[in-house]
Amino acid sequence: MLQVESIQAITNIPTLVREGVDCISWGPADLSLDREAHPHHAIAGSDDAAFEYAVKVANDAGVKLMFRNYDWKLRDKYLDMGATVLLELPKS
């Protein structure tokens, strides 16, 4: 697994993936500071825009995308958007 925490890391997923890396880990909090520092970048506009881009580049690189959404109520949203692994808190 490879964890990405910046816009640059997300855009470089295809070059970062190596043999043995089968999953990219990412969550919206990871990018919040970097998105604020680069407000004009194409994927800085919203969590969903960054997520959709991360899904695309992960799929193109042949790896799964794990998204740390933490809220089980958002499960279907992120599965529908292309996440393949979710890290969430259990239902309470």
Biopython code that builds the backbone (N, CA, C, O; Angstrom):
import numpy as np
from Bio.PDB.StructureBuilder import StructureBuilder

atoms = [
    (1, "MET", "N", (0.839, -1.171, 0.000)),
    (1, "MET", "CA", (0.000, 0.000, 0.000)),
    (1, "MET", "C", (0.885, 1.235, 0.000)),
    (1, "MET", "O", (1.956, 1.264, 0.604)),
    (2, "LEU", "N", (0.403, 2.245, -0.693)),
    (2, "LEU", "CA", (1.076, 3.529, -0.778)),
    (2, "LEU", "C", (0.099, 4.598, -0.315)),
    (2, "LEU", "O", (-1.039, 4.637, -0.782)),
    (3, "GLN", "N", (0.523, 5.460, 0.588)),
    (3, "GLN", "CA", (-0.339, 6.530, 1.066)),
    (3, "GLN", "C", (0.067, 7.827, 0.393)),
    (3, "GLN", "O", (1.241, 8.194, 0.396)),
    (4, "VAL", "N", (-0.916, 8.529, -0.192)),
    (4, "VAL", "CA", (-0.648, 9.804, -0.842)),
    (4, "VAL", "C", (-1.319, 10.915, -0.048)),
    (4, "VAL", "O", (-2.465, 10.781, 0.382)),
    (5, "GLU", "N", (-0.592, 12.014, 0.141)),
    (5, "GLU", "CA", (-1.106, 13.087, 0.979)),
    (5, "GLU", "C", (-0.919, 14.464, 0.365)),
    (5, "GLU", "O", (-0.996, 15.469, 1.072)),
    (6, "SER", "N", (-0.677, 14.528, -0.936)),
    (6, "SER", "CA", (-0.523, 15.824, -1.596)),
    (6, "SER", "C", (-1.071, 15.726, -3.012)),
    (6, "SER", "O", (-1.225, 14.639, -3.567)),
    (7, "ILE", "N", (-1.361, 16.893, -3.581)),
    (7, "ILE", "CA", (-1.816, 16.926, -4.968)),
    (7, "ILE", "C", (-0.751, 16.317, -5.870)),
    (7, "ILE", "O", (-1.069, 15.544, -6.773)),
    (8, "GLN", "N", (0.494, 16.656, -5.632)),
    (8, "GLN", "CA", (1.581, 16.125, -6.455)),
    (8, "GLN", "C", (1.649, 14.604, -6.365)),
    (8, "GLN", "O", (1.862, 13.932, -7.375)),
    (9, "ALA", "N", (1.471, 14.062, -5.176)),
    (9, "ALA", "CA", (1.511, 12.604, -5.028)),
    (9, "ALA", "C", (0.362, 11.950, -5.795)),
    (9, "ALA", "O", (0.555, 10.917, -6.437)),
    (10, "ILE", "N", (-0.821, 12.540, -5.733)),
    (10, "ILE", "CA", (-1.954, 11.972, -6.468)),
    (10, "ILE", "C", (-1.691, 12.012, -7.965)),
    (10, "ILE", "O", (-1.928, 11.024, -8.661)),
    (11, "THR", "N", (-1.206, 13.136, -8.466)),
    (11, "THR", "CA", (-0.957, 13.225, -9.902)),
    (11, "THR", "C", (0.194, 12.322, -10.337)),
    (11, "THR", "O", (0.303, 11.977, -11.514)),
    (12, "ASN", "N", (1.044, 11.943, -9.399)),
    (12, "ASN", "CA", (2.180, 11.070, -9.720)),
    (12, "ASN", "C", (1.929, 9.591, -9.412)),
    (12, "ASN", "O", (2.857, 8.786, -9.487)),
    (13, "ILE", "N", (0.690, 9.221, -9.067)),
    (13, "ILE", "CA", (0.408, 7.812, -8.770)),
    (13, "ILE", "C", (0.971, 6.878, -9.845)),
    (13, "ILE", "O", (1.592, 5.875, -9.494)),
    (14, "PRO", "N", (0.782, 7.161, -11.133)),
    (14, "PRO", "CA", (1.298, 6.221, -12.140)),
    (14, "PRO", "C", (2.805, 5.995, -12.061)),
    (14, "PRO", "O", (3.282, 4.903, -12.371)),
    (15, "THR", "N", (3.555, 7.009, -11.651)),
    (15, "THR", "CA", (5.003, 6.835, -11.566)),
    (15, "THR", "C", (5.452, 6.315, -10.207)),
    (15, "THR", "O", (6.574, 5.825, -10.073)),
    (16, "LEU", "N", (4.588, 6.415, -9.196)),
    (16, "LEU", "CA", (4.936, 5.932, -7.857)),
    (16, "LEU", "C", (4.655, 4.448, -7.670)),
    (16, "LEU", "O", (5.297, 3.789, -6.852)),
    (17, "VAL", "N", (3.700, 3.926, -8.425)),
    (17, "VAL", "CA", (3.312, 2.519, -8.263)),
    (17, "VAL", "C", (4.459, 1.620, -8.721)),
    (17, "VAL", "O", (5.023, 1.795, -9.801)),
    (18, "ARG", "N", (4.779, 0.663, -7.873)),
    (18, "ARG", "CA", (5.833, -0.318, -8.152)),
    (18, "ARG", "C", (5.279, -1.707, -7.886)),
    (18, "ARG", "O", (4.204, -1.851, -7.305)),
    (19, "GLU", "N", (6.004, -2.719, -8.306)),
    (19, "GLU", "CA", (5.608, -4.093, -8.027)),
    (19, "GLU", "C", (5.406, -4.243, -6.516)),
    (19, "GLU", "O", (6.243, -3.815, -5.722)),
    (20, "GLY", "N", (4.300, -4.846, -6.141)),
    (20, "GLY", "CA", (3.985, -5.046, -4.736)),
    (20, "GLY", "C", (3.039, -3.997, -4.182)),
    (20, "GLY", "O", (2.427, -4.216, -3.137)),
    (21, "VAL", "N", (2.903, -2.861, -4.857)),
    (21, "VAL", "CA", (1.937, -1.842, -4.444)),
    (21, "VAL", "C", (0.630, -2.164, -5.153)),
    (21, "VAL", "O", (0.546, -2.100, -6.379)),
    (22, "ASP", "N", (-0.381, -2.509, -4.376)),
    (22, "ASP", "CA", (-1.662, -2.872, -4.987)),
    (22, "ASP", "C", (-2.802, -1.983, -4.533)),
    (22, "ASP", "O", (-3.943, -2.169, -4.956)),
    (23, "CYS", "N", (-2.498, -1.003, -3.659)),
    (23, "CYS", "CA", (-3.546, -0.145, -3.137)),
    (23, "CYS", "C", (-2.966, 1.227, -2.808)),
    (23, "CYS", "O", (-1.875, 1.341, -2.250)),
    (24, "ILE", "N", (-3.714, 2.256, -3.161)),
    (24, "ILE", "CA", (-3.364, 3.627, -2.814)),
    (24, "ILE", "C", (-4.303, 4.064, -1.696)),
    (24, "ILE", "O", (-5.516, 3.888, -1.807)),
    (25, "SER", "N", (-3.765, 4.625, -0.630)),
    (25, "SER", "CA", (-4.555, 5.086, 0.502)),
    (25, "SER", "C", (-4.629, 6.603, 0.464)),
    (25, "SER", "O", (-3.630, 7.294, 0.267)),
    (26, "TRP", "N", (-5.867, 7.107, 0.665)),
    (26, "TRP", "CA", (-6.054, 8.542, 0.595)),
    (26, "TRP", "C", (-7.301, 8.944, 1.358)),
    (26, "TRP", "O", (-8.258, 8.174, 1.440)),
    (27, "GLY", "N", (-7.293, 10.139, 1.914)),
    (27, "GLY", "CA", (-8.455, 10.689, 2.594)),
    (27, "GLY", "C", (-8.472, 12.196, 2.445)),
    (27, "GLY", "O", (-7.422, 12.800, 2.225)),
    (28, "PRO", "N", (-9.634, 12.822, 2.560)),
    (28, "PRO", "CA", (-9.725, 14.259, 2.303)),
    (28, "PRO", "C", (-8.913, 15.113, 3.264)),
    (28, "PRO", "O", (-8.419, 16.168, 2.865)),
    (29, "ALA", "N", (-8.759, 14.701, 4.494)),
    (29, "ALA", "CA", (-7.985, 15.500, 5.443)),
    (29, "ALA", "C", (-6.517, 15.575, 5.031)),
    (29, "ALA", "O", (-5.841, 16.569, 5.295)),
    (30, "ASP", "N", (-6.033, 14.523, 4.385)),
    (30, "ASP", "CA", (-4.641, 14.493, 3.938)),
    (30, "ASP", "C", (-4.316, 15.645, 2.999)),
    (30, "ASP", "O", (-3.218, 16.200, 3.040)),
    (31, "LEU", "N", (-5.264, 15.996, 2.166)),
    (31, "LEU", "CA", (-5.005, 16.993, 1.140)),
    (31, "LEU", "C", (-5.423, 18.405, 1.518)),
    (31, "LEU", "O", (-5.135, 19.344, 0.775)),
    (32, "SER", "N", (-6.083, 18.580, 2.634)),
    (32, "SER", "CA", (-6.671, 19.887, 2.937)),
    (32, "SER", "C", (-5.637, 21.015, 2.909)),
    (32, "SER", "O", (-5.889, 22.059, 2.307)),
    (33, "LEU", "N", (-4.503, 20.828, 3.535)),
    (33, "LEU", "CA", (-3.487, 21.890, 3.550)),
    (33, "LEU", "C", (-2.881, 22.105, 2.174)),
    (33, "LEU", "O", (-2.656, 23.242, 1.761)),
    (34, "ASP", "N", (-2.618, 21.014, 1.464)),
    (34, "ASP", "CA", (-2.023, 21.147, 0.135)),
    (34, "ASP", "C", (-2.999, 21.795, -0.841)),
    (34, "ASP", "O", (-2.595, 22.590, -1.688)),
    (35, "ARG", "N", (-4.275, 21.459, -0.725)),
    (35, "ARG", "CA", (-5.274, 22.083, -1.593)),
    (35, "ARG", "C", (-5.372, 23.579, -1.301)),
    (35, "ARG", "O", (-5.516, 24.383, -2.222)),
    (36, "GLU", "N", (-5.295, 23.951, -0.036)),
    (36, "GLU", "CA", (-5.325, 25.376, 0.329)),
    (36, "GLU", "C", (-4.095, 26.106, -0.218)),
    (36, "GLU", "O", (-4.188, 27.267, -0.616)),
    (37, "ALA", "N", (-2.958, 25.435, -0.237)),
    (37, "ALA", "CA", (-1.728, 26.042, -0.739)),
    (37, "ALA", "C", (-1.718, 26.162, -2.263)),
    (37, "ALA", "O", (-0.972, 26.969, -2.817)),
    (38, "HIS", "N", (-2.543, 25.364, -2.939)),
    (38, "HIS", "CA", (-2.598, 25.378, -4.412)),
    (38, "HIS", "C", (-4.046, 25.521, -4.869)),
    (38, "HIS", "O", (-4.577, 24.617, -5.515)),
    (39, "PRO", "N", (-4.693, 26.637, -4.546)),
    (39, "PRO", "CA", (-6.121, 26.773, -4.803)),
    (39, "PRO", "C", (-6.519, 26.763, -6.277)),
    (39, "PRO", "O", (-7.689, 26.550, -6.596)),
    (40, "HIS", "N", (-5.571, 26.989, -7.172)),
    (40, "HIS", "CA", (-5.907, 27.044, -8.597)),
    (40, "HIS", "C", (-5.628, 25.732, -9.327)),
    (40, "HIS", "O", (-5.851, 25.629, -10.534)),
    (41, "HIS", "N", (-5.140, 24.735, -8.597)),
    (41, "HIS", "CA", (-4.902, 23.430, -9.226)),
    (41, "HIS", "C", (-6.246, 22.795, -9.572)),
    (41, "HIS", "O", (-7.231, 22.991, -8.860)),
    (42, "ALA", "N", (-6.283, 22.044, -10.653)),
    (42, "ALA", "CA", (-7.533, 21.455, -11.150)),
    (42, "ALA", "C", (-8.254, 20.591, -10.118)),
    (42, "ALA", "O", (-9.484, 20.538, -10.124)),
    (43, "ILE", "N", (-7.526, 19.917, -9.237)),
    (43, "ILE", "CA", (-8.190, 19.047, -8.264)),
    (43, "ILE", "C", (-8.270, 19.672, -6.876)),
    (43, "ILE", "O", (-8.601, 18.990, -5.907)),
    (44, "ALA", "N", (-7.972, 20.958, -6.776)),
    (44, "ALA", "CA", (-8.012, 21.625, -5.473)),
    (44, "ALA", "C", (-9.399, 22.145, -5.123)),
    (44, "ALA", "O", (-9.635, 22.535, -3.980)),
    (45, "GLY", "N", (-10.311, 22.159, -6.069)),
    (45, "GLY", "CA", (-11.601, 22.782, -5.855)),
    (45, "GLY", "C", (-12.506, 22.110, -4.848)),
    (45, "GLY", "O", (-13.236, 22.791, -4.128)),
    (46, "SER", "N", (-12.476, 20.790, -4.779)),
    (46, "SER", "CA", (-13.369, 20.088, -3.855)),
    (46, "SER", "C", (-12.818, 18.713, -3.545)),
    (46, "SER", "O", (-11.993, 18.180, -4.286)),
    (47, "ASP", "N", (-13.282, 18.141, -2.437)),
    (47, "ASP", "CA", (-12.906, 16.770, -2.103)),
    (47, "ASP", "C", (-13.333, 15.811, -3.209)),
    (47, "ASP", "O", (-12.587, 14.903, -3.574)),
    (48, "ASP", "N", (-14.539, 16.017, -3.741)),
    (48, "ASP", "CA", (-15.039, 15.115, -4.779)),
    (48, "ASP", "C", (-14.198, 15.191, -6.043)),
    (48, "ASP", "O", (-13.932, 14.162, -6.662)),
    (49, "ALA", "N", (-13.775, 16.379, -6.437)),
    (49, "ALA", "CA", (-12.935, 16.509, -7.635)),
    (49, "ALA", "C", (-11.605, 15.788, -7.439)),
    (49, "ALA", "O", (-11.133, 15.091, -8.337)),
    (50, "ALA", "N", (-11.008, 15.957, -6.272)),
    (50, "ALA", "CA", (-9.743, 15.278, -5.981)),
    (50, "ALA", "C", (-9.948, 13.773, -5.926)),
    (50, "ALA", "O", (-9.124, 13.009, -6.428)),
    (51, "PHE", "N", (-11.052, 13.349, -5.314)),
    (51, "PHE", "CA", (-11.344, 11.923, -5.216)),
    (51, "PHE", "C", (-11.542, 11.306, -6.593)),
    (51, "PHE", "O", (-10.984, 10.249, -6.885)),
    (52, "GLU", "N", (-12.331, 11.957, -7.439)),
    (52, "GLU", "CA", (-12.581, 11.430, -8.781)),
    (52, "GLU", "C", (-11.278, 11.309, -9.563)),
    (52, "GLU", "O", (-11.075, 10.333, -10.286)),
    (53, "TYR", "N", (-10.407, 12.281, -9.424)),
    (53, "TYR", "CA", (-9.116, 12.219, -10.109)),
    (53, "TYR", "C", (-8.266, 11.077, -9.555)),
    (53, "TYR", "O", (-7.633, 10.346, -10.317)),
    (54, "ALA", "N", (-8.252, 10.926, -8.231)),
    (54, "ALA", "CA", (-7.476, 9.850, -7.610)),
    (54, "ALA", "C", (-7.985, 8.486, -8.064)),
    (54, "ALA", "O", (-7.186, 7.584, -8.319)),
    (55, "VAL", "N", (-9.298, 8.322, -8.169)),
    (55, "VAL", "CA", (-9.868, 7.063, -8.660)),
    (55, "VAL", "C", (-9.384, 6.789, -10.070)),
    (55, "VAL", "O", (-8.962, 5.675, -10.381)),
    (56, "LYS", "N", (-9.444, 7.806, -10.928)),
    (56, "LYS", "CA", (-9.038, 7.620, -12.317)),
    (56, "LYS", "C", (-7.576, 7.204, -12.431)),
    (56, "LYS", "O", (-7.258, 6.232, -13.116)),
    (57, "VAL", "N", (-6.686, 7.936, -11.762)),
    (57, "VAL", "CA", (-5.272, 7.604, -11.911)),
    (57, "VAL", "C", (-4.939, 6.270, -11.247)),
    (57, "VAL", "O", (-4.060, 5.553, -11.725)),
    (58, "ALA", "N", (-5.620, 5.923, -10.161)),
    (58, "ALA", "CA", (-5.397, 4.613, -9.529)),
    (58, "ALA", "C", (-5.859, 3.503, -10.469)),
    (58, "ALA", "O", (-5.150, 2.516, -10.664)),
    (59, "ASN", "N", (-7.043, 3.663, -11.047)),
    (59, "ASN", "CA", (-7.532, 2.660, -12.004)),
    (59, "ASN", "C", (-6.588, 2.530, -13.188)),
    (59, "ASN", "O", (-6.262, 1.420, -13.610)),
    (60, "ASP", "N", (-6.151, 3.662, -13.722)),
    (60, "ASP", "CA", (-5.232, 3.638, -14.865)),
    (60, "ASP", "C", (-3.917, 2.953, -14.517)),
    (60, "ASP", "O", (-3.287, 2.330, -15.371)),
    (61, "ALA", "N", (-3.505, 3.073, -13.249)),
    (61, "ALA", "CA", (-2.256, 2.450, -12.796)),
    (61, "ALA", "C", (-2.451, 0.992, -12.384)),
    (61, "ALA", "O", (-1.485, 0.298, -12.065)),
    (62, "GLY", "N", (-3.714, 0.527, -12.392)),
    (62, "GLY", "CA", (-3.990, -0.869, -12.060)),
    (62, "GLY", "C", (-3.965, -1.177, -10.580)),
    (62, "GLY", "O", (-3.696, -2.312, -10.187)),
    (63, "VAL", "N", (-4.245, -0.177, -9.746)),
    (63, "VAL", "CA", (-4.264, -0.391, -8.301)),
    (63, "VAL", "C", (-5.618, 0.009, -7.726)),
    (63, "VAL", "O", (-6.370, 0.758, -8.350)),
    (64, "LYS", "N", (-5.915, -0.486, -6.554)),
    (64, "LYS", "CA", (-7.153, -0.161, -5.836)),
    (64, "LYS", "C", (-6.980, 1.169, -5.117)),
    (64, "LYS", "O", (-5.861, 1.604, -4.843)),
    (65, "LEU", "N", (-8.098, 1.800, -4.821)),
    (65, "LEU", "CA", (-8.059, 3.040, -4.062)),
    (65, "LEU", "C", (-8.777, 2.832, -2.742)),
    (65, "LEU", "O", (-9.960, 2.493, -2.716)),
    (66, "MET", "N", (-8.054, 3.038, -1.636)),
    (66, "MET", "CA", (-8.670, 2.995, -0.317)),
    (66, "MET", "C", (-8.934, 4.428, 0.113)),
    (66, "MET", "O", (-8.043, 5.277, 0.089)),
    (67, "PHE", "N", (-10.169, 4.677, 0.504)),
    (67, "PHE", "CA", (-10.560, 6.018, 0.914)),
    (67, "PHE", "C", (-10.949, 5.991, 2.380)),
    (67, "PHE", "O", (-11.751, 5.162, 2.809)),
    (68, "ARG", "N", (-10.370, 6.912, 3.145)),
    (68, "ARG", "CA", (-10.680, 7.000, 4.565)),
    (68, "ARG", "C", (-11.824, 8.000, 4.746)),
    (68, "ARG", "O", (-11.600, 9.185, 4.992)),
    (69, "ASN", "N", (-13.040, 7.499, 4.620)),
    (69, "ASN", "CA", (-14.206, 8.364, 4.752)),
    (69, "ASN", "C", (-14.708, 8.422, 6.191)),
    (69, "ASN", "O", (-15.398, 9.373, 6.560)),
    (70, "TYR", "N", (-14.385, 7.449, 6.992)),
    (70, "TYR", "CA", (-14.708, 7.357, 8.417)),
    (70, "TYR", "C", (-16.197, 7.293, 8.734)),
    (70, "TYR", "O", (-16.557, 6.769, 9.788)),
    (71, "ASP", "N", (-17.057, 7.786, 7.897)),
    (71, "ASP", "CA", (-18.492, 7.816, 8.184)),
    (71, "ASP", "C", (-19.203, 6.762, 7.345)),
    (71, "ASP", "O", (-19.273, 6.897, 6.124)),
    (72, "TRP", "N", (-19.726, 5.725, 7.970)),
    (72, "TRP", "CA", (-20.365, 4.630, 7.233)),
    (72, "TRP", "C", (-21.556, 5.120, 6.412)),
    (72, "TRP", "O", (-21.958, 4.456, 5.456)),
    (73, "LYS", "N", (-22.123, 6.269, 6.769)),
    (73, "LYS", "CA", (-23.257, 6.810, 6.018)),
    (73, "LYS", "C", (-22.846, 7.272, 4.622)),
    (73, "LYS", "O", (-23.692, 7.420, 3.740)),
    (74, "LEU", "N", (-21.549, 7.499, 4.423)),
    (74, "LEU", "CA", (-21.047, 7.939, 3.124)),
    (74, "LEU", "C", (-20.551, 6.772, 2.265)),
    (74, "LEU", "O", (-20.051, 6.982, 1.160)),
    (75, "ARG", "N", (-20.688, 5.560, 2.766)),
    (75, "ARG", "CA", (-20.176, 4.370, 2.076)),
    (75, "ARG", "C", (-20.623, 4.294, 0.616)),
    (75, "ARG", "O", (-19.794, 4.187, -0.287)),
    (76, "ASP", "N", (-21.927, 4.350, 0.391)),
    (76, "ASP", "CA", (-22.440, 4.189, -0.973)),
    (76, "ASP", "C", (-21.943, 5.289, -1.901)),
    (76, "ASP", "O", (-21.644, 5.033, -3.067)),
    (77, "LYS", "N", (-21.856, 6.503, -1.390)),
    (77, "LYS", "CA", (-21.367, 7.615, -2.215)),
    (77, "LYS", "C", (-19.989, 7.297, -2.774)),
    (77, "LYS", "O", (-19.759, 7.417, -3.977)),
    (78, "TYR", "N", (-19.067, 6.887, -1.894)),
    (78, "TYR", "CA", (-17.698, 6.661, -2.342)),
    (78, "TYR", "C", (-17.541, 5.363, -3.125)),
    (78, "TYR", "O", (-16.698, 5.288, -4.018)),
    (79, "LEU", "N", (-18.323, 4.352, -2.815)),
    (79, "LEU", "CA", (-18.302, 3.139, -3.631)),
    (79, "LEU", "C", (-18.808, 3.452, -5.035)),
    (79, "LEU", "O", (-18.235, 2.989, -6.021)),
    (80, "ASP", "N", (-19.881, 4.235, -5.126)),
    (80, "ASP", "CA", (-20.421, 4.624, -6.428)),
    (80, "ASP", "C", (-19.436, 5.472, -7.223)),
    (80, "ASP", "O", (-19.423, 5.426, -8.453)),
    (81, "MET", "N", (-18.612, 6.246, -6.521)),
    (81, "MET", "CA", (-17.625, 7.094, -7.194)),
    (81, "MET", "C", (-16.371, 6.312, -7.588)),
    (81, "MET", "O", (-15.521, 6.832, -8.312)),
    (82, "GLY", "N", (-16.247, 5.062, -7.116)),
    (82, "GLY", "CA", (-15.128, 4.244, -7.571)),
    (82, "GLY", "C", (-14.165, 3.747, -6.524)),
    (82, "GLY", "O", (-13.195, 3.072, -6.867)),
    (83, "ALA", "N", (-14.393, 4.054, -5.250)),
    (83, "ALA", "CA", (-13.512, 3.512, -4.213)),
    (83, "ALA", "C", (-13.665, 2.006, -4.181)),
    (83, "ALA", "O", (-14.755, 1.485, -4.416)),
    (84, "THR", "N", (-12.601, 1.316, -3.897)),
    (84, "THR", "CA", (-12.663, -0.144, -3.816)),
    (84, "THR", "C", (-12.433, -0.653, -2.408)),
    (84, "THR", "O", (-12.766, -1.799, -2.104)),
    (85, "VAL", "N", (-11.869, 0.175, -1.545)),
    (85, "VAL", "CA", (-11.645, -0.173, -0.149)),
    (85, "VAL", "C", (-12.001, 1.069, 0.669)),
    (85, "VAL", "O", (-11.605, 2.179, 0.315)),
    (86, "LEU", "N", (-12.747, 0.884, 1.759)),
    (86, "LEU", "CA", (-13.105, 2.012, 2.617)),
    (86, "LEU", "C", (-12.611, 1.764, 4.038)),
    (86, "LEU", "O", (-12.659, 0.642, 4.540)),
    (87, "LEU", "N", (-12.146, 2.806, 4.659)),
    (87, "LEU", "CA", (-11.786, 2.773, 6.073)),
    (87, "LEU", "C", (-12.797, 3.668, 6.767)),
    (87, "LEU", "O", (-12.815, 4.879, 6.550)),
    (88, "GLU", "N", (-13.639, 3.072, 7.603)),
    (88, "GLU", "CA", (-14.699, 3.836, 8.249)),
    (88, "GLU", "C", (-14.917, 3.358, 9.662)),
    (88, "GLU", "O", (-14.524, 2.251, 10.030)),
    (89, "LEU", "N", (-15.545, 4.201, 10.446)),
    (89, "LEU", "CA", (-15.916, 3.824, 11.809)),
    (89, "LEU", "C", (-17.150, 2.918, 11.750)),
    (89, "LEU", "O", (-17.981, 3.075, 10.856)),
    (90, "PRO", "N", (-17.280, 1.988, 12.672)),
    (90, "PRO", "CA", (-18.451, 1.103, 12.654)),
    (90, "PRO", "C", (-19.729, 1.860, 12.990)),
    (90, "PRO", "O", (-19.695, 2.925, 13.606)),
    (91, "LYS", "N", (-20.839, 1.297, 12.579)),
    (91, "LYS", "CA", (-22.123, 1.876, 12.926)),
    (91, "LYS", "C", (-22.257, 1.882, 14.450)),
    (91, "LYS", "O", (-21.834, 0.942, 15.123)),
    (92, "SER", "N", (-22.845, 2.940, 14.979)),
    (92, "SER", "CA", (-23.015, 2.978, 16.435)),
    (92, "SER", "C", (-24.484, 2.991, 16.790)),
    (92, "SER", "O", (-24.833, 3.023, 17.969)),
]
sb = StructureBuilder()
sb.init_structure("model")
sb.init_model(0)
sb.init_chain("A")
sb.init_seg("    ")
for serial, (resi, resn, name, xyz) in enumerate(atoms, 1):
    if name == "N":
        sb.init_residue(resn, " ", resi, " ")
    sb.init_atom(name, np.array(xyz, "f"), 0.0, 1.0, " ", f" {name:<3s}", serial, name[0])
structure = sb.get_structure()
